[in-house]
Amino acid sequence: MSAVADGGRAAGLWTMAWRRFCGDAGGLASGVEVAAYFVLALAAGLGWIATDWAKEIGVSYALPSFAAGMPAASDRVRTPSPAGIAVDDFGIADPLEADLADLRRGLAAAPAPEPRLATLPLGGDKWGRDVLQKTLKGLQTSVLVGLASAFLAAFIGTLFGAQAGYFGGGTDAFFNWLYSVFTSIPYLLLILSIAAVLNQKGTATVVLILGLTGWTGIFRLVRAEYMKHKVREYVQAADAIGASHLSRMYAHILPNVGHVVLVQLSLHVVLFIKSEVILSFLGFGVGVETVSWGSMINEAQSELLNGRWWQLAAATAAMAVLVTAFSLLTDALRDALDPRLA
């Protein structure tokens, strides 16, 4: 591929990376798929879709529309016999007859309850809530947690890695000690222990737990890049013209290592989406007022034993498609941003 852009000027790293990415059909397809997920998550966050996810619009365990021919559990529920006045074998009238008559008249005057649907697009849960709307609302939670946690982890990892790699010496030793402390504990065990200690559910809590513990991989790579770039000619030239340390670290070196941070950011979005699902599944994630794919899978445990598989299938399929597309997008970004291919 030519390294000369239109107009005769040399194409920059980002221009060439964009060209390589556009030439990757799989990367483009995965990017479109991830963008579609993000649009749905944004629409759910703005209240355009899935606003009634908590509303009980169907019967208990309403069947999916495509499986409407299957016998539903609600069809086997016995309907109560018409209310009447109990009379014993001796013909003695019930002393509560007058009260029951008043109660029947009051019930007859009350408005009829809103009829519930026997089928829903992807079925219903135990309370008759639409699984499709819950899946879309859970997408919002997962994308929010994944992106916010990844940005927080990337910020911390880049900040610490830049300090350690650029200054070296005691600064590098301190951050390496901090890195060793966090990596000495298995990651999943670390986040579960912190979640148990905090004992406070919520989206913000999950973001903090994941972001404050997931920066170590980014730190290691950024530190190595800064150690490599700080001795290069363009950084020495910036030093010669009087550029400050902050200017050399973030105005000169950071743009040249941004591709590493970008790829790691994409990788960590996938990691944190899966981590949020695990936390919510184990009961340490979002609260009961919020739905996520993890909480849906947690609910589906007992449903699956009774043959109600649609909530589990919807949550796992949505998560699998998003994680797979994001992983393919990350691979495409890594290939496109590799300076050795420039």
N, C-alpha and C positions, 0 to 999 in steps of 0.2 A: 504494500500500500504506500502511496506517495506520501511523503512527509511535508509537502508544500500545499498550503491552503490556497483558495481562490485569491487572485490578486498578486501571487508570487511570494507571499510571506510564508515563513515556516510555520507549520501548524504546531500549536502548543500541546502539552500533555493531555489536557482535558478535551481538546478538540479531537485528537487522535483516539482517545479513549471512547468518546461518544461514537465515532465512526466504527470502531471495532464492536461496540455494543450493538449498534444498529445492524451490523452484519451477522449477529448471532440470533437466528430465528427462535431458538429455545429461550434465550434470555429475554427477547422482546415479548414472547407469549407469556412468560412468567411475570414480567413486569406489568403487562396489561391485566393479568389476573389479580396480582397484588393491588394494583390501583383500583380495580373494581371492589375488592374487599374494603379498601380504605374509604371509598365513596359510600358504601353501605354503612360502615361504622360512623362516618360523619353524619349521614342522614339520620341514623338512630340517635346520635348525640344531640342533633338539632331538633329532634322531636318530629321528624317528617315520617318516620316509619317506626313500627314496633312500640308505639306509645301505649298500647293496651295489653302489653305482655302479661301484666299481673291480673288482668280481668278474667273471670271465670265464665267463658263464653260457650263452652262445650260440656257435655256430660263427662263424668269421671272416666278417664282412660278412653277418650274419644278416638276412634280408629282413624288412621290416615285415609285420605280420599281414595288413593289407589288401592286400598285394601278394604273397601267398604263391604265386600261380600263376606268377610270373616265374621264369625259370631262375636259380638262385643260383650264385655262383662256387664255393661249397663242393661243389656237386653235380658239378662238372667236375674235382675233384681226384682223381687216380688213387689207388686203394687199393693198398697194397703186396701183392705176391703172398705166399702162405704161405711161411714160412721153411722151408728144407730144407737138406740136406747136399749141397754141390756135389761132383759127381763128374766127372772129366774124361773125354775121349773114349776113353782107354785103360783105364778102369775102376779108376783109382787113387783110393783113398779120400782125403778131405780130412783132413790131419793135425790140423785144429782141430775134428774132429767131436765129440770128447768134451767140449771146452769149450763148443761151441755147444749141445750137448744139455743141459748143466748150466744154461746161460743160459736156454734155453727152459723148463726146469722151474721156474726161479726166476720167470720172467715169468708162467707159468701160475698160480703160487701167489700172486702179488701181487694185491691187490684191483683190480677193474676200475675204470677211470676213470669219473667221474661223466659221464653222457651230457649232451651240450650240445644246446641248443634250436636248431632250424633256423629258427624265426621268433621275433621279439620284437615287442611292441606297436608300437614305432616303429623297429624294426630294431636292428642291432648295428654296432659299429665293427670295425676291423681285428682287435682282440684278442677280440672277442665280448662286449664290455661293452654293457649295455643303454643305448640312446640316450635313452630316456624318463627313466631314473634320472639319467643325466648332465645332461639338460636341467633337471631339478628341482634337482639339486645346483648347477648353474651359476646358477640363479635365486637361490639363497641367496647365492652370491658376489657377483652383480651388485647385489642389493638391499643387502647389507651395505656394499659399496664405495660405492654411490650415496648411501645415507643418511648414513653416517659422514663421507664427504668433504663432502657438502652441509652438514652441521651444523658441521663444522670451518671451512669457507669462510664460512658465515653468521656464525659467532662472530667470526672475524677481521675480516670486512668490517664488521660492526656495531660492533665495538669501535673500529676505526680510523676509521670514518665518524663515529661519535659524537664522538670526540676532535677530529677535524678540523673538523667542522661547528659544534660548540659553542664551542670555544676560539678558532678562527680564528688569524690572525696567523702566527707562526713554526711553531706546531703544524700548522696547515693547510698551510703551504708544505712542511713535511717530508713529510707523508703524501701530498701531491699529487706530490712528486718520486718517492716510492716507487711510487705508482700508475703514474706515467709510465714508470718503469723496467720494470715488469712488463708493461704494455700495449704497449711498443715492440717486443716480440718476439711473433710469431704464436703463439697459444696452443698449438696442436698441436706446433709445433716446440719450444716451451718445455718441455712435459712430456716429450717424447721425449728431449731433450737431458739433462734432469735424471735421467730413468730410466737413460740410458746412462752417465752419470757415476757414479750410485750403484751400478749393476751388481749389484743385489740384488733378487731377485724375492720376492714375497710380498704377501698382502693388505694388511698394515699399511703396507708401502712404497707401494703404489698409493694408499692412502687419504691418506698424507702428501703424496705428489706432487700429487695432485689438489686436496686441501684447501688446501695452502700456496700454490698458484698460481691458484686459481679464485675468490679473494675480491674481485677488482677491481670486477666489476659491482655487487656488493652494496655495496661501499664508496662508489661514486659516488652511488648512489641514497640511501643512508642519510645521507651527508654533506649532500646537498641538503635532505633532510627536516629535519635538525637545524638547518641554517641558517635554515629557514623557521619552525620552531617555537620557537626560543630567544627570539624577540622577541615572542611572543604573550602575551596577558594572563595566562593561567593560569601561565606560567613566571615572569613578573614578580611575580605574586602570591606564588608559592612563594619567590621571592627576598626579597620584603618580609617574610615571616614567618620568615626565617632559615634556609631550607633550603640544605643544602650543594650544591656542584656535582655530586657524585655522586648526590644525591637528585634534583636537577632533571634530570640526564641520563637516569637509569635508572628512577626511580620516577614521573616526570611525563611526560617526552617519549617515552621508549621505548614505553610502551603505546599511544601515539597514532601511532606509526610502525610498529607491529608487523605491520600488514597488508602493508606493503611487504616486510618481511623474510620473512614467510610465503610470499608469492608467489614471491619470488626463491629461497627454499629449495626450493620445488617445481620451479622451472625448473632449478635446478642438479642436482637428483637425476637428471633426464633427461639432462642434459649429461654428468654423471659416469658414468652407466651406459654411455653410448655411448663415452666416453673410455676406460673400463676395457676394453671390448671391443676397441677399437683397439690399446691397449697389449698386451693378451694375444695378439691376432692377430699383432702384430709381434714377439712374444717378449720383451717388457719387462714383462709383467704378473705374474700369479700364477705360482707355481712348478708343477713337474710333479706334485706331490702333491695339488694342488688343481685342480678342473675349473671352467671358466667358459665362458660362451658364446663369448668370443673364442678360447680355446684349442680349443673344438670346431670353430669355423669354420676355424681354422688347420689342424687335422687333416683337415678335409673337402676341402682343396684337391686333394690327390692322389687322394682317393676320387672326387671329381666327374669326374676325367678317365677313370675306369674305370666310370662310370655308377652309382656308389653315392652317391645324392643325399640320402638320408634324414637323415643327421646334419646336413648343411648346412641342410636344410629345417626341421628341428626347432628348431635354435638361432636361425635368422633369424626364423622365425614367432613364437617365444616372445618374442624381443626386440622385434619390430615391434608386437605386441599390447600389451606393457607400455608401451613408449615412447609409442604413440598414445594409450592410455588416460590415461597421466600427463599428456600434453600437453593433452588435453581437460579433465582435472581442473584443471590450472593455469589454463586460460582461464576455467573456471567460478569458481574461487576469485578470480581477478582481477576478474571482473564483480561477484561478491558482496561483495567487500571494498572496492570503489571508493567512497570517501566521497561523491563527487558524486552517487551514486544513493541516498544515505540520505535 
